[in-house]
Amino acid sequence: MVEPRPAVRLRPNVAAQPLRWGAPWIWADQLVLDRRTRAIPAGSLVELQDAERRPLGLAAFNPGSKIAARMLDADPAAAVDRGWFGARLRRALALREALYEAPFYRLVHAEADGFPGVVVDRFGDAAAIQPNAAWAEVLLDEMAAALREATGVSTVVKNGSGRARALEGLAEETLVLSGALAGPVEVPMNGAVYLADLTGGQKTGLFYDQRPNHAFAARLARGRAMLDVFAHVGGFALAGLAAGARSALAVDGSAAALELAEGGARASGVADRFATRRGDAFDVMAALAAEGARFGLVVCDPPAFAPNKAAVEAGLRAYERTARLAAALVEPDGFLVLCSCSHAADLTRFREASLRGVGRAGRSAVLLHTGFAGPDHPAHPFLAESAYLKALFLRLGA
Amino acid sequence: MVEPRPAVRLRPNVAAQPLRWGAPWIWADQLVLDRRTRAIPAGSLVELQDAERRPLGLAAFNPGSKIAARMLDADPAAAVDRGWFGARLRRALALREALYEAPFYRLVHAEADGFPGVVVDRFGDAAAIQPNAAWAEVLLDEMAAALREATGVSTVVKNGSGRARALEGLAEETLVLSGALAGPVEVPMNGAVYLADLTGGQKTGLFYDQRPNHAFAARLARGRAMLDVFAHVGGFALAGLAAGARSALAVDGSAAALELAEGGARASGVADRFATRRGDAFDVMAALAAEGARFGLVVCDPPAFAPNKAAVEAGLRAYERTARLAAALVEPDGFLVLCSCSHAADLTRFREASLRGVGRAGRSAVLLHTGFAGPDHPAHPFLAESAYLKALFLRLGA
């Protein structure tokens, strides 16, 4: 039995059909928000109804978020308990087990895995949950218990950092919920070993989304000198070295990230070909150009320059500048990899800005490959347009 | 010394700047086409000039084609001889040798490799040239000689089939230019062996462009029963079987293609798990559904349903229908791969049509991966928008 749930209703002019077809989000301005509904606590489970009070399903409600309701279940009376979490986790797990040999992957990618606003990354015997929607914060203990049961992980971390939580009115908080962490975790990927600090927050964690792009760049790296700009914990550089790059120089502004990259290079057995330089990426690229340094492969994986619509134009200028500075460092016939993790800059505009930057460096280019986030980051069909991660693989001319 | 070349001029209102930046094509309505220029034989090399008669470079001219001129060289006096071909071929070869272990790939992908309108596929010791622009037809012998020199191949085939040649006013003609072919060629790819009939034309040749998509599907195929619709010579099916698919059924309308697929299955050592069914793909899918057949992985790689702008709406309906019929054949939690090789249907519209078809089959889906043509099919930066090959990898629900 489930306790009676409050009802929340669509406004009369809002079409219910997309929700019946699987649309995952209901915006605040699509709902009747009166004194009663505004008083429903953030994270409550509600029965979503169309304007004629016909049930549409079970939703997670947050009157303080622009995404005021998120569809959880087509059955408005579904019990969201350990069994419910377990069934969804097992389905998510089956996909990852079909895709990967070893238990290192994004296990839950939010809406596409039936966990709106929730991300779970698995690192072997440990997992990190990001409850980026209010309902998941409320039900976190139940979810963590189901996660331990479904996967057998012993250590579960709550990673409560990042922009998304603020939009839901949630505070930053990162802590170990169960088990223990003795320092950074070793993560095998693409033939290299990375170090991920699961409690150090975004700056020193690990992003699985770039895995196929690391792999593609590694193919191009064999026998070449490689420059990895915005290197973070060495995602591209270590995969390239493991595949036979002659050398790799990793550039990042964070000393903590570069320290983990160095530890990863040692764990991967490639430390003798690996070097780091700490500093502002633009400054370092300009300095390298002035030194006459050239590389057979240059990778730039910057933070989101266009995180939202207001920032798109400035963001595209930053991508163009990145491309211009990076292209100048590429040997004749060498390779350039340019990444964007900006939702708001779509593939076409990102590609245009990148090619413009390459052209302004006086270099010709052809596009070898366009990569996105790996398949452990599935896209919900109603959100597929918003693929945030793009990687362009270019071969430059003389 | 180069003989004096005729000059062809841009119309006064046509901007020359894109051509200086690398735009590869000049449309007939952008050129001054008078009695003199119309009399220049198709395939001639001309000096392209801006409206003020300043030279823009060397172009291949065809007054009978919509693409009336194609940029060949920034130097209007460049000698297009064996040395010129050789330099471009060696540069194209260096890229493929960086990408692949074995000499089986698209060696020349037209504009992006500096050979406007020309495609060369390499099959070990043999190569097939598609001279799909008039200039390449004129210079074919020189190009073939340079190809033998640069790569060491002994057998060179002219493949003069396909739609593109008609647009240039070229007749169909396929013949062996040098060396000899003793039946179909064995092509190792993704752990399987394919048979390619280089003189049998499009229906029985081999397409390298799907290689990374074959590889991604093969990852999903392990332990599953697989259905490969529009199977051609077994591209997806044989890669899936080599990766451990439980079984594969290949459906195609061409008996010749299925015979090559069966030969490939024997050469790959997977014939005991491979079956074929000849027939119209839509009829066979409907029949399989009626029989209650279900598969863990279904792949549809149809011919271009939307080959040009006029055919887009009908083409999108055909893609939707394909998706609907195919989705009905996928097991709960199984995978569906939908491909389009239509220039005119862009990724967004193809994805929408596909997801609509899946929804009409009553199935939910998430998008795992979007694949394009492999990196031996580089895109020219001015033509990057027109990426023709798209592959959507979906996981369906219950």
Boltz contact constraints between the chains, C-beta under 6 A:
constraints:
  - contact:
      token1: [A, 112]
      token2: [B, 366]
      max_distance: 6.0
  - contact:
      token1: [A, 355]
      token2: [B, 381]
      max_distance: 6.0
  - contact:
      token1: [A, 365]
      token2: [B, 381]
      max_distance: 6.0
  - contact:
      token1: [A, 366]
      token2: [B, 112]
      max_distance: 6.0
  - contact:
      token1: [A, 366]
      token2: [B, 378]
      max_distance: 6.0
  - contact:
      token1: [A, 367]
      token2: [B, 379]
      max_distance: 6.0
  - contact:
      token1: [A, 367]
      token2: [B, 384]
      max_distance: 6.0
  - contact:
      token1: [A, 368]
      token2: [B, 375]
      max_distance: 6.0
  - contact:
      token1: [A, 368]
      token2: [B, 378]
      max_distance: 6.0
  - contact:
      token1: [A, 369]
      token2: [B, 375]
      max_distance: 6.0
  - contact:
      token1: [A, 375]
      token2: [B, 368]
      max_distance: 6.0
  - contact:
      token1: [A, 375]
      token2: [B, 369]
      max_distance: 6.0
  - contact:
      token1: [A, 378]
      token2: [B, 366]
      max_distance: 6.0
  - contact:
      token1: [A, 378]
      token2: [B, 368]
      max_distance: 6.0
  - contact:
      token1: [A, 379]
      token2: [B, 367]
      max_distance: 6.0
  - contact:
      token1: [A, 381]
      token2: [B, 355]
      max_distance: 6.0
  - contact:
      token1: [A, 381]
      token2: [B, 365]
      max_distance: 6.0
  - contact:
      token1: [A, 384]
      token2: [B, 367]
      max_distance: 6.0
